[in-house]
Amino acid sequence: MQAFFAKQTTATQKLNQSFEQWLTDTLANPKLDESERKQRLTNWKLAPGAQFCHPREEHLLPLHVCYGAAQRPCENVYELEISGKKASMYLWQ
């Protein structure tokens, strides 16, 4: 969450966008098989910009719970901007 409070620079913007792109690809890409999706989510700290955007894992726990219940790619991705930073929401139906 430190990304929301960091000064907006080219470097912080790239970290934010890289993580959001990785997260969207991980959760919504229908070409990923579920074992690969699960492995990526398990090792989310290795994603580009992950530690900058979410230095503590509890911010992503609800997302992991939702994926764990669905065990498939999400159907809808909603992208928005909060305090000048890219953010996303994922919906399983």
Steps between C-alpha positions, in 0.01 A plus 500: 500500500799730523448566130202719589713723720820507296593802297387460139812440291570308183650219709206471743253521214679213324497285816127563545415427138723192484334341802150585381574350159642184658202468736244544221680249280523253788133526596327550166709328233298198383813351338663434837426160645392497861823346630698787345252760629519351850882493487513865391266604782694294753819678396342843450791670678717417197275699266640827367411783738331269751697603806455867413123475448428250779784480753283285731303200382180564695395756242478223240346230722139576395605461138662164575186384682279596204726322255518197729121476503469543122813314380464652155574828325283794595234615256522875552787739562430857605786746477497836670727771630525583869719791610672495163583129522363215294283252692290203395206297621421144394161333489413131491137421436 
